[in-house]
């Protein structure tokens, strides 16, 4: 009995320690990286929801409504801020570690090793602190994967429940759930007809099904319907869900400015997450494993990697969907090696620890040390610290002088994000390009670099002129701030005065 208590205490202490480390690594210095334009787009969508009363699902947006409703819920509790934008994925990144404490897979050591790998993963840390859909989506991928792998080993209620919740979450977040399910179908086919006939026979499903699963299924379908129809205010939204596949496929095939090499993902993993490459090598071996769970997750992971590599459209955060499958392969392979007393188990574990340390260094650099260092593959055309300084300056002046919020501000650049969200306190914004027309007597002008001379000739009072690079690898933009409205005493960037100077009183 004493030994059992010690074991239970050690087990609880292990998971409590992982939970604490996950909280710290996901929430500490959450805003040390400037806002990414995709984060601002998501924040802007929630602002439109506040005006419309619901999220109007658009099949051309390629993202489901659930993330926006979650973000709106967080904003109602903690206000509209960059911290709130990133808190939703940070919570799901923590949950991705904690959910493994449920012990859905056997042996239990697989769950423990997997949890450590997710905790230390540079992708889970970096994108778990980014206000985009990817982290919640991958959490539900992980949940569905746990259900599928459990079903392969034992066909019970818990396996079906995990799968249903995971599939529901993926479908409510991103259309790429199609790739995930395709990869799992291919993985199941490798198990053989006899095994499939046993696992999916009506009798097997009947024995695993329960009244609770019926309630869960009805509840999930009801919530799904409410999300896509804007709580019945946009009934066509549920039809648009099925329409979304065609524009999504078109974007994936043509790239639309995000075309990458077929070897792109391997290059990213080599640089940022070499431990996943070890999982990839083990997955090749795992295809021939007699352990059905290892064989299935090996095939699944390799098929996903192949499909994502063949699709021209590639954005770096999709790497998050690729890494967790290989982590499962690595966790299962390590546990199997020690259970079977494989002669090279210590070498395998040593290589894994060494590569994990390399990955941990990658996470530290990209998240805490140099958050917008473009030499790291996870940093992708991010906003700059100069943008943060300008944004904070304008916001401070608007909050100190409420009348300024009513003054006209022209966001006249070709690349306007993230300003529609950053200027959320301003009520009179114009998005007409400065190269086409300059709004008269605006308090603020944001313009592309080539329009300086004609714009300055139109100024009828003095302005501060700033040259600022708003996004990495882009040319500087011009900002004109009316001197009468803006105190620039604390500004540390390049600054000059333009326009007619007011005559001093005698």
C-alpha positions in Angstrom: 0.0 0.0 0.0 2.8 2.4 0.9 4.5 1.7 -2.5 1.2 2.4 -4.3 0.9 5.7 -2.5 4.5 6.7 -3.4 3.8 5.7 -7.1 0.6 7.7 -7.2 2.4 10.7 -5.6 5.3 10.5 -8.1 2.8 10.3 -11.0 0.8 13.3 -9.8 4.0 15.3 -9.2 5.2 14.5 -12.7 2.1 15.8 -14.3 1.8 18.8 -12.0 5.4 19.7 -12.9 4.7 19.5 -16.6 1.6 21.6 -16.2 3.5 24.3 -14.4 6.3 24.3 -17.0 3.7 24.5 -19.8 2.0 27.5 -18.2 5.3 29.3 -17.7 6.7 28.6 -21.2 3.4 29.5 -23.0 2.4 32.6 -21.0 5.7 34.2 -19.8 6.6 37.4 -21.9 3.5 36.7 -24.1 3.8 40.0 -25.9 7.6 40.2 -26.3 7.1 39.6 -30.1 5.4 42.3 -32.1 2.0 41.5 -33.6 1.9 39.5 -36.8 -0.5 40.7 -39.5 -2.5 37.4 -39.4 -3.1 38.0 -35.7 -4.5 41.5 -36.4 -6.8 40.1 -39.1 -8.2 37.6 -36.5 -8.7 40.5 -34.0 -10.4 42.6 -36.7 -12.8 39.7 -37.5 -13.8 39.7 -33.8 -14.3 43.5 -33.9 -16.7 43.0 -36.9 -18.6 40.3 -34.9 -19.2 42.9 -32.2 -20.9 45.1 -34.8 -22.8 42.4 -36.6 -23.7 40.3 -33.6 -22.3 37.0 -34.9 -19.5 35.6 -37.1 -20.6 35.4 -40.8 -18.8 32.3 -42.1 -17.1 32.9 -45.4 -15.9 29.8 -47.4 -13.2 31.9 -49.0 -11.6 32.6 -45.6 -10.5 29.0 -45.2 -11.1 29.1 -41.4 -14.0 28.0 -39.3 -15.8 30.1 -36.8 -14.9 28.4 -33.5 -11.7 30.3 -32.9 -13.4 33.7 -33.4 -16.1 32.9 -30.9 -13.5 31.7 -28.4 -11.5 34.9 -28.9 -14.6 37.0 -28.5 -15.3 35.1 -25.2 -11.8 35.9 -23.9 -12.1 39.5 -24.9 -15.4 39.8 -23.0 -13.5 38.7 -19.9 -10.1 40.4 -20.3 -10.5 43.1 -22.9 -9.2 43.6 -26.4 -5.4 43.3 -26.4 -2.5 41.5 -27.9 -2.3 39.4 -24.7 -5.9 38.3 -25.3 -5.3 37.4 -28.9 -2.5 35.1 -27.9 -4.1 33.7 -24.7 -6.5 31.4 -26.6 -3.7 29.5 -28.5 -1.6 29.5 -25.3 -4.4 27.8 -23.4 -4.6 25.1 -26.1 -0.9 24.7 -26.1 -1.0 24.0 -22.4 -4.0 21.7 -22.9 -2.0 19.7 -25.5 0.4 18.7 -22.7 -2.3 18.2 -20.0 -4.6 16.1 -22.2 -2.0 13.3 -22.3 -2.3 12.9 -18.5 -5.6 11.2 -19.2 -3.6 8.1 -20.1 -5.6 7.2 -23.2 -2.8 5.2 -24.7 -1.1 2.0 -23.5 1.5 1.6 -22.1 1.1 4.7 -19.9 4.8 5.6 -20.4 3.9 6.6 -24.0 1.6 9.3 -22.7 4.4 10.6 -20.4 7.1 10.7 -23.1 4.7 12.3 -25.5 3.8 15.0 -23.0 7.5 15.9 -22.5 8.1 16.1 -26.3 5.1 18.4 -26.7 6.2 20.5 -23.8 9.7 21.0 -25.3 8.6 21.3 -28.9 9.8 24.5 -30.5 6.7 24.5 -32.8 4.3 24.0 -29.9 6.0 26.7 -27.9 6.4 29.3 -30.7 3.0 28.8 -32.4 1.3 28.2 -29.0 2.0 31.9 -28.3 0.7 33.2 -31.7 -2.8 34.5 -32.1 -3.8 32.2 -35.1 -6.0 29.2 -35.6 -3.2 26.6 -35.8 -2.7 25.8 -32.1 -6.4 25.1 -31.3 -6.6 23.1 -34.5 -3.6 20.9 -33.7 -5.0 20.3 -30.2 -8.1 18.7 -31.7 -5.8 16.9 -34.2 -4.0 15.5 -31.2 -7.2 14.5 -29.4 -8.6 12.8 -32.5 -5.3 11.0 -33.0 -5.3 9.7 -29.4 -8.8 8.4 -30.0 -7.8 6.6 -33.2 -4.7 5.1 -31.7 -6.7 3.9 -28.7 -9.3 2.4 -31.0 -6.7 0.4 -32.8 -5.6 -1.1 -29.5 -9.0 -1.4 -27.8 -12.4 -0.5 -29.1 -14.1 1.3 -26.3 -16.2 4.3 -25.4 -13.2 6.5 -24.5 -11.6 6.0 -28.0 -14.8 7.0 -29.8 -15.4 10.0 -27.5 -11.9 11.3 -28.1 -12.2 10.9 -31.9 -15.6 12.6 -32.0 -14.4 15.6 -30.0 -11.2 15.8 -32.1 -13.0 15.6 -35.4 -15.6 18.1 -34.4 -12.9 20.6 -33.3 -10.9 20.2 -36.5 -14.0 20.7 -38.7 -15.0 23.9 -36.7 -11.5 25.4 -37.1 -9.8 24.7 -40.4 -10.5 23.0 -43.8 -7.2 21.2 -43.6 -8.9 18.6 -41.5 -9.5 16.9 -44.9 -5.7 16.2 -45.1 -5.6 14.8 -41.6 -8.5 12.4 -42.2 -7.1 11.4 -45.6 -3.8 10.4 -43.9 -5.6 8.4 -41.2 -7.6 6.5 -43.9 -4.4 5.5 -45.6 -2.9 4.5 -42.3 -5.9 2.3 -41.6 -5.6 0.6 -45.0 -2.2 -0.7 -44.0 -3.6 -2.6 -41.1 -5.1 -5.2 -43.4 -8.7 -6.2 -44.3 -9.2 -8.7 -41.5 -8.2 -6.2 -38.8 -10.4 -3.5 -40.3 -13.4 -5.8 -40.5 -13.0 -6.6 -36.8 -12.4 -3.0 -35.7 -15.4 -1.6 -37.6 -17.9 -4.4 -37.5 -21.4 -3.3 -36.4 -21.0 -5.5 -33.3 -17.8 -3.9 -32.2 -19.2 -0.4 -32.6 -22.4 -1.4 -30.8 -20.5 -2.7 -27.8 -18.4 0.5 -27.6 -21.3 2.9 -28.1 -23.1 4.2 -25.1 -25.9 6.6 -24.1 -23.3 9.2 -23.2 -21.8 9.1 -26.7 -25.2 9.6 -28.1 -25.7 12.7 -26.0 -22.1 13.9 -26.9 -22.8 13.4 -30.6 -26.1 15.4 -30.6 -24.5 18.1 -28.5 -21.5 18.4 -30.9 -23.7 18.5 -33.9 -25.9 21.2 -32.3 -23.0 23.4 -31.4 -21.5 22.9 -34.9 -24.7 24.0 -36.5 -24.9 27.1 -34.2 -21.3 28.1 -35.0 -21.6 28.0 -38.7 -25.0 29.6 -38.9 -24.1 32.4 -36.5 -26.6 31.0 -34.0 -29.2 30.7 -36.7 -28.8 34.3 -38.0 -27.0 33.1 -41.2 -28.5 29.8 -42.2 -26.5 29.6 -45.4 -23.3 29.3 -43.3 -23.8 25.5 -42.9 -24.1 25.1 -46.7 -21.0 27.3 -47.1 -19.0 24.9 -45.0 -19.3 22.3 -47.8 -18.6 24.9 -50.4 -15.3 25.8 -48.8 -13.5 22.8 -50.1 -13.3 24.1 -53.7 -11.7 27.6 -53.0 -9.4 26.0 -50.5 -8.2 23.4 -53.0 -7.7 26.2 -55.6 -5.6 28.2 -53.2 -3.5 25.2 -52.2 -2.7 24.3 -55.7 -1.9 27.8 -57.0 0.1 29.0 -54.0 -1.1 32.7 -54.1 2.3 34.1 -53.1 3.1 31.4 -50.6 4.7 28.9 -53.0 7.5 26.9 -51.5 9.8 24.0 -52.6 8.7 20.4 -52.1 11.6 20.1 -49.7 10.6 23.1 -47.6 9.3 21.2 -44.6 12.4 19.0 -44.3 14.5 22.2 -44.4 12.4 23.8 -41.7 12.5 20.7 -39.5 16.3 20.4 -40.0 16.8 23.9 -38.8 14.2 24.3 -36.1 13.2 20.9 -34.9 15.7 18.1 -35.7 14.1 15.7 -33.2 11.2 15.4 -35.6 13.5 14.2 -38.3 14.6 11.3 -35.9 10.9 10.6 -35.6 10.6 10.5 -39.3 13.4 8.0 -39.7 11.8 5.8 -37.0 8.5 6.2 -38.9 10.0 4.6 -42.0 11.0 1.7 -39.8 7.7 1.8 -38.0 5.8 1.1 -41.3 6.9 -2.6 -40.9 6.2 -2.8 -37.1 4.1 -5.6 -35.8 2.6 -3.2 -33.3 -0.5 -1.8 -35.1 -0.6 1.5 -33.3 3.1 2.3 -34.2 2.5 1.2 -37.8 -0.6 3.3 -38.2 0.8 6.5 -36.7 4.0 6.0 -38.8 2.1 5.8 -42.0 -0.2 8.7 -41.0 2.8 11.0 -40.2 4.6 10.2 -43.4 1.5 10.6 -45.6 0.8 14.0 -44.0 4.3 15.1 -44.6 4.1 14.0 -48.2 0.8 15.7 -48.9 1.9 19.0 -47.2 5.1 18.8 -49.2 3.4 18.4 -52.5 0.9 21.3 -51.9 2.6 24.4 -53.3 0.9 26.7 -50.8 2.9 26.6 -47.6 2.8 28.8 -44.5 5.3 27.9 -41.8 2.8 27.5 -39.0 1.4 24.4 -40.7 4.5 22.7 -39.4 2.6 22.3 -36.2 0.3 19.8 -37.9 3.3 17.7 -39.0 5.4 17.4 -35.8 3.0 15.8 -33.3 2.6 12.6 -35.3 6.3 12.0 -35.4 6.4 12.7 -31.7 4.0 9.8 -31.2 6.3 7.6 -33.4 9.3 8.6 -31.3 7.5 8.1 -27.9 6.2 4.7 -28.9 9.6 3.6 -30.4 11.5 4.7 -27.2 9.0 2.9 -24.9 9.1 -0.2 -27.1 12.9 -0.2 -27.2 13.2 -0.2 -23.4 10.3 -2.7 -22.8 11.9 -5.2 -25.3 15.4 -4.4 -24.0 16.6 -3.5 -27.5 20.3 -3.5 -27.5 20.6 0.0 -28.9 18.0 1.6 -26.6 20.4 3.7 -24.7 22.0 5.1 -27.9 18.5 5.9 -29.2 17.6 7.6 -26.0 20.9 9.5 -26.0 20.4 10.8 -29.6 16.8 11.8 -28.7 18.0 13.8 -25.7 20.7 15.5 -27.7 18.3 16.5 -30.5 15.8 17.6 -27.9 18.4 19.9 -26.4 19.1 21.4 -29.9 15.3 21.9 -30.3 15.1 23.5 -26.9 17.8 26.0 -27.9 15.8 26.7 -31.0 12.7 27.4 -29.0 14.6 29.7 -26.6 16.1 31.8 -29.4 12.9 32.1 -31.4 10.5 32.8 -28.5 12.5 34.7 -25.8 15.9 35.8 -27.1 15.4 37.0 -30.7 11.6 36.8 -31.4 11.8 38.4 -34.8 15.1 37.0 -36.1 14.4 36.1 -39.7 17.2 33.5 -39.7 14.8 31.3 -37.7 12.3 29.6 -40.1 9.4 30.0 -37.7 9.7 33.8 -37.9 7.8 34.7 -41.0 7.5 38.4 -42.2 6.6 39.7 -38.8 5.9 43.2 -37.7 8.8 45.2 -36.2 9.5 46.8 -32.9 9.4 50.2 -34.7 5.7 49.5 -35.5 5.1 48.7 -31.8 6.6 52.1 -30.8 4.6 54.0 -33.3 1.4 52.1 -32.4 1.9 52.7 -28.7 2.5 56.4 -29.3 -0.7 56.9 -31.4 -2.8 54.9 -28.9 -1.4 56.8 -26.0 -2.3 60.1 -27.6 -5.8 59.0 -28.5 -6.5 57.7 -25.0 -5.2 60.9 -23.5 -7.1 63.1 -25.9 -10.5 61.5 -26.7 -11.3 64.1 -29.3 -8.4 62.8 -31.4 -10.3 59.5 -31.9 -12.8 61.4 -34.0 -10.2 63.0 -36.3 -9.7 61.6 -39.7 -6.7 59.1 -40.1 -5.7 57.8 -43.6 -4.2 54.3 -43.7 -3.1 54.8 -47.4 -0.5 52.1 -47.8 -0.8 49.0 -50.0 -0.1 46.7 -47.0 -2.5 48.0 -44.4 -2.4 45.2 -41.8 -2.1 45.3 -38.8 -3.3 48.9 -38.5 -7.1 48.3 -38.8 -6.8 46.4 -35.5 -4.1 48.5 -33.9 -6.1 51.7 -34.6 -9.2 50.2 -33.0 -9.6 53.3 -30.8 -9.9 55.6 -33.8 -13.4 56.1 -35.2 -12.7 57.9 -38.5 -10.4 55.8 -40.6 -9.9 56.0 -44.3 -8.2 53.2 -46.4 -7.9 55.1 -49.7 -4.3 54.8 -51.1 -2.3 58.0 -50.7 -1.1 57.5 -54.3 -4.7 58.0 -55.4 -6.0 60.7 -53.2 -4.9 62.4 -50.0 -7.6 63.1 -47.5 -7.6 66.8 -46.4 -6.6 67.8 -42.9 -6.1 64.3 -41.5 -4.5 64.0 -38.1 -2.4 60.9 -39.3 -1.3 59.7 -42.7 0.2 56.3 -43.4 1.6 56.2 -46.9 4.0 54.2 -49.1 7.4 55.6 -49.6 7.0 57.1 -53.1 4.3 59.7 -52.3 6.2 62.0 -50.0 6.7 65.0 -52.2 3.1 65.4 -53.6 1.6 64.8 -50.1 3.8 67.3 -48.3 2.8 70.0 -50.8 -0.8 69.5 -49.7 -0.1 70.0 -45.9 -1.5 73.2 -44.6 0.1 72.9 -41.1 3.2 71.4 -39.5 3.5 67.6 -39.2 6.0 65.1 -37.8 7.4 62.9 -40.5 8.5 59.3 -39.6 10.2 56.7 -41.8 9.4 53.3 -40.4 9.8 49.7 -41.5 6.5 48.1 -40.4 7.2 44.6 -41.5 10.4 42.6 -41.9 12.0 42.6 -45.4 9.8 45.5 -46.6 10.7 49.0 -47.6 10.1 51.9 -45.2 6.6 53.5 -45.0 5.9 57.1 -44.2 3.8 58.4 -41.3 2.7 62.0 -40.9 1.4 63.0 -37.4 -0.1 66.4 -36.9 2.2 68.4 -34.5 -0.8 69.9 -32.7 -2.0 66.5 -31.7 1.1 64.4 -31.0 3.8 64.8 -28.4 7.0 63.2 -29.8 9.3 63.9 -26.9 9.6 60.2 -26.1 10.0 59.0 -29.7 13.3 57.3 -30.4 13.2 56.8 -34.1 14.0 59.0 -37.1 11.9 62.2 -37.0 11.7 65.5 -39.0 9.3 68.3 -39.3 7.5 69.1 -42.6 4.7 71.4 -43.8 4.3 75.1 -43.2 5.5 76.2 -39.8 3.1 78.3 -37.7 4.2 81.8 -37.0 5.2 82.5 -33.5 3.2 85.1 -31.6 5.1 88.3 -30.9 
